[in-house]
Amino acid sequence: MTNHMKVAFVVPYINIGGVETFIFQLITELSKYEIDSYIVVTASKGEWFEYALRNGFKCHYISPNPFVSLTRHARRVSNYINSNNFSCLFLNNDKILQMALQFIDSRIARFPVVHNDRLEIYNIAFSNSSAWNALITISPKIYNECLLRFCPEKLCHIPHGVTCKDEVINQREYSDEFRIIFIGRIEHKQKGVLFLPEILNNCIKVQKNIKLYIVGDGPDRKLLESNLAKNGLQEYCQFFGRVNHSEIRDILASCHLLLMPSFYEGFPIVPLEAMACGCVPVLSFLDGITNAIVSNDEDGMLVTVGKTVEFARIIIEFDADRSKWSKFSKASFLKIRNKYSSQLMGEHYYNVINSSASRYPMTEIINPQMDYSLMSKGDKIAGIWQLKKLLRYLWNKFK
């Protein structure tokens, strides 16, 4: 392959989240290699679609027809890919194109990216395995899980990376207020957000100058606000709601610690972005995931999931010893610059794109078939899958 290639990042939607942030960062890096990147959306536009357009990303939405079955829609998506001269596809949790991969022109390389350590994510990525070149894994844990199913030649390990600028760390200014921050979807099931009131309450019992910033939105926001109010913690926290990605760095640069009390992750981008701003991460210990990002007690801290007292103890210690915090802050920044920069990520993906045919060969499919393993019976009937989406939306909105 040569330069001026055309690459598609296929997604079901463009929502506010880590997958989208990864794609934005990677497209920016690939542009330095004169690679023309598109985001192809197959299910619904999502919350960040217009934001992506405003920021210069090329997005194409293939709108589902409620009177057409999911199978027919998948063929429409594959036809669009085949008719637009793409050299390479990166599929991101997108079951619609994944099930129709056998219909993609054999000259187009295809790489599902496994974004999370969850069964439903593995099921999407693993499906139609004869019709993709290789899986891209983002953490050691995910790589090892994929290795149970596929040989090493079908796997490519590339961790996420973020922009890292020296001036960000050099220009940090702080008040006496010790600021801790949570960024992400406000949902306890994955993110452990309902641990935050207990963590903050334990901190305030010892130190009154601690302030918790909460950036994001989600289904448990009202419950989180209620629990904070029950403990009289409103004056010690501030909700920012949904924030554009361009504003995240400024907020992180004003904070000392990032809290991430998650139950599970893939290879979370938020800690990387925090460390790139000198904001020290205090994360749940998730083997093969967060311990691949943080060297415990060197550039961040790892805590057993749910141990709120331990989270609070670490916060109090950093507040009391600012020189220790400063040491960790500089170490976390250097970790990103040396190991997890967006530049390194871009280089790795460019090498995959540039050598996909020779390095990850794929047998040509003679009689292409749809992979129905990701579909329910109702999904095969025109209108049913759209009706299910509508009912799910209405339930979440009015429950």
N, C-alpha and C positions, 0 to 999 in steps of 0.2 A: 504493500500500500504506500501511497505517497501523501503529501500534504493536501490541503483543501478537501479533506474528507468530510462527509456528512454523517453525523451521529444522532441517534434518537434515545432519549431517556423516557421510557414508557411508564406511566403512573396511572392509577385509577382516578386520582384527584390531586390537586395542589393545595394541601392544607397547611396550617401553621405547625411545623414540626421538624424533627431531625432529618428525616429523609429529604425533605424539600431543601433544607439548609445545605445538606451534603451536595445535592444536585446543583444548587446555585454556585457553591464554591468550586465544584469540579468544572462546570461549564466555563467559569471565569478563567480557570487555569488552562483548560484545553484550548481556549481562544488564542493563547500565546503560541500554540503550535499550528495556528490557522485551521483549526478544526471547527466546522460549522455545526453547532449543537441545537437541537430542538427538544422541547418537552411535549410529548404526545400524551394527551389525557383521554382516558377511555370510558369513564363512568360518570363523573360529575366534575364541574369546574373546581369546586372547593374554595376555601376562604382566602387563599393566597393567589388565585389565578390572575386577578387584575393587578395585584402587587407585582407579580412576576412580569407582566406585560409592561407596566410602568417603568420597571427597572431594566428594560431592554432585552429580556429573555424571549426567545421565539417559542411561542406556545400554540399548539393546535389541538382544539377540542373536538373529538368525534362524538357528537351528541347521540345518545341511545334513542332509538325510536320505540316508544311504549307498545307499538303494535308489531314489533319484530322480536323474535326470540333472541335469547342471549347468544345462541350458536350463530345466528345470522349476523348479529352485531359483531361478534368476534371475527367473522369473515370480512366484514366491512373494514375493521381495523387492520387486518393482515393485508387487504387489498391496498389500503392507503400506504402502508409501509412499503409494499412492493413497487408502487408507482412513483415513489419519491426519491429514488436513488440513494438510499441510506447505505453506508458501508458497514455500520455496526449498531447493534441495539443493546441497551442496558435496561433490563426489566426490573422494576422496583415494586414488589408486592402486587403485581398486576395479573390477576387470574384471567382476564379477558383475552389478552394477546397470548398469554402463556398456553392456554388451551388450544390456540390456533397456530402454534409455532411451526408445525409441520408444513403449513401452507406458505411459509416465508421463503423467498428466493434463496437458493443455496449459497449464493454469493454474499449474502448478508450474514455477518457474524452475530451471535446472540449470547448474552451473558446475564443470567439472573443474578441480582445482588441480594444476598441474604442479610436482611437488616435487623433481625431480632431473634432472640433465643426462645421462640415460641412455636408450638406444634403447627399452628395454622400458617405461620410464615414459612416454615420448612416445607409444608405440604404444597404450597404454591410453587416455591422455587424448585422442588424436586420433580414436579410433574413434567411430563413430556420430555424426559431426559434424553431421548434419542434426537431431539430437535434443538438442543442448545450445545454450544461449544464447551463452556465451563461455567462453574459457579464461582462467584466472587464472594469471599467471606471477609468479614470486617473485624473479627475478634478471634483469639485462640479458642475460646469455648465453641463458637459457631463452626470454626474450621474442624475441630475434633468431632463435633456432631455430624458434620457432612462427610467426614472421612469414614464413618461407620457405614455409609451407603455407597460412596463413590471412591474410586482410586485417586491418588494424588494428582495424576495427570489431568483429571477433570476439575481440579480445584485451583483457584488463584487467590492468595491471601493479600488483601490491600486494606490496611486500616484507614479510617477517615483522617482528614487533616483540616486545619483551619488557618486563616491568615494570621501571620505573626509579625508585628512591627515593633522595632526597638523603641520608637517614640512613645508608644502606648505605656510601656512600663516605666519609662523615664519621666513621664509627665504626670504620674499619679499623685494626687493630693488627697489628704484625709483630714477629717475632723476628729475630735475626741470620741465621737459616737462610733461604736464598733458595729459595722454593718454586715449582716449575713443575708444571703439571698437564695431563694428557690426560684428556678425557671423551669417551666414545663406545663404539661397538661395537668390540671388540677383534678386528679383522679387517684383515689387511694389504692385501687386494685393493682395498679402497676407502680405508681410513683410514691406511694406511702405518704401522701400529703397530710393525712390525719394524725401523723406523728408530730407534725410541726408545732401545734399548740403545747403539747407536753414538753417538747424540747425547749421551746421559748420560755415556758413557765419555769422550768428548772433553771434556766439561765438567769431570769429576772430575780429569782430568790437570792442570787449572789451578786449580780451586777445589774444596775439599772440603766446603764448607758448603751445597751444593746438594742439594735433596731433590725427587724426582719422585713426585707423586701420580698414581695411575692409577685412574680411576673408570669402571666398566663391565664388561662380560663379552662373550664371543664365542668363535668357533671357534679363534682363534689365541692364546688366553690361555696355554695350557700351553707353547706354543712360545716366546712372549714371556718367560714366567717362566724357561724354560730358558736362553734367550739372555742374560738379565740375570745368571743364576747363573754361566754360563760366564765372564762378564767380571768376576765378583766384585762385582756392583753391588747385591746384595740390601739392604745397609744404607743405600743411598742412594735406595731407592724404597719405596713403600707402596701395596698394592692395597686398594681399598675395595669392589670387586665392584659389584653392582647397588645403586644408591642411589635412593631415592624422590626425585621432583623437588623436594619441599619441603626436602630437605636439601642440594641442590646449591648453593644460594646461600651457605650458611654455609661450605661448603668453598671455593668460589671466593673468598669474601671474605678467606680466610686465605692466598691464593696470589698470587704476583707476576706470573707469566706463564702463559698458556695456549698449549700446543703443539698444532697441528693439521697434521700432515704428510701430508694426504690426497692421493690421486690424482685424485679427483673429488668434487664436492658439488653441491647445488642452490642453496640459500641457507641455509647452516648456522646453526642457532639457538644452538649452544653459544658461538661467539665473541660473539654479541650479549649473551648472559647473562653471559659473563665481563666484557665491557666495562662492563656495567651495574653490576658489582661493583668496577670499577677494576682488574680483572685484565687486563693488557696482552696482546693476541693476537699470536702469532707463527705465521703461517699459510703454507701452500703458496700460491704465486701461481697462481690459477686465473682466467683472464681472463674478465671479465664476471660473476664470482661473488665471490671473496674481495676483489678490488680495488674492488668496490662497497661492501664493508663497511669496509675499512681504507684509510685514506690513508697510504701507505707512509712511514715515518720521521716520522710526525706523531702518530698515535694507535695505531700498531701496526706490525708489520714483515711483509713478504712475502718469501718465499724460494722459489727454484726447486725444484720437486718433486724430492725425493731428495737434496738437497744438505745432508747431515747436518753437515758441517763448518761450513757457514754458519749453520745453526740453533744449533749450539753456540757459535759466535763471538758471536752476538747475545745469548744467555743470559749468557755471561761478561761482556760489556760492560755489560749492565743490572745485574748483580750488583755490578760494580766501581763503577758510577756510579748510586747510588740517587736522586740528584736528577734525573737524566735519566729514570729509571723513574717517579718521582713526577709529572713533567711529562706523560709519556705516559699515565699512569693517569688523571689528571684529564681529559685530552683525549679518551680513549676513553669515559669516562663521559658527557661532554658530547655526543659524537657520538650515543650511544644516546638520550639525553634529547631531543635536537633533531630526530633523523631516524628512529630505529628504535624508538620506544616502542610498547608494546602499545596505548596510547590512540590513537595515530595509525593503527595497523593497524585497530583497531576502528571508527574513524570511516570509513575507506575501505570496509570490508566492509559497514557499515551503509548507506552510500550506494549500494553495488551492490544490496543487498537491496531497498532502498526504491525504486529506480528501474529494477529489472531489466526490467519489461515494456516500458517506453518506451525505455530506453537500449540494451537488448540484445534486440530483438524476434526471435521465432523463428516460422517458418512452421509452421502446424499440420499434423501428419502424418495423412493420411487412412487409409492401410493400413499399420499398424505391423508391422514385421518385426524379428526377432532379428538382431543383428549377430554373425555367427559368426567374424569375423576374429581374435578373441582366443582361440579355442578350437582345441584339437587334435581329431583324429577321436575319440580315446578319451573326451574330455570330454563328448561328446554321449551317451555310453552310461551308463546308471544304474550307479553304484557305481565306475566306472573312475577318475574324478577323485579320489574319496575314497581309493581304494586307492593311487593315486600319491602322495597326501599322506602316507599312513601309511608307505609304503616310504621316502619321502624323510626323514621323521622318524626312522625306525629306522636309516637309513644314517648320518645326522648324529650320532646318539646313540652308535652302537657302532663307527664306523669307527676 
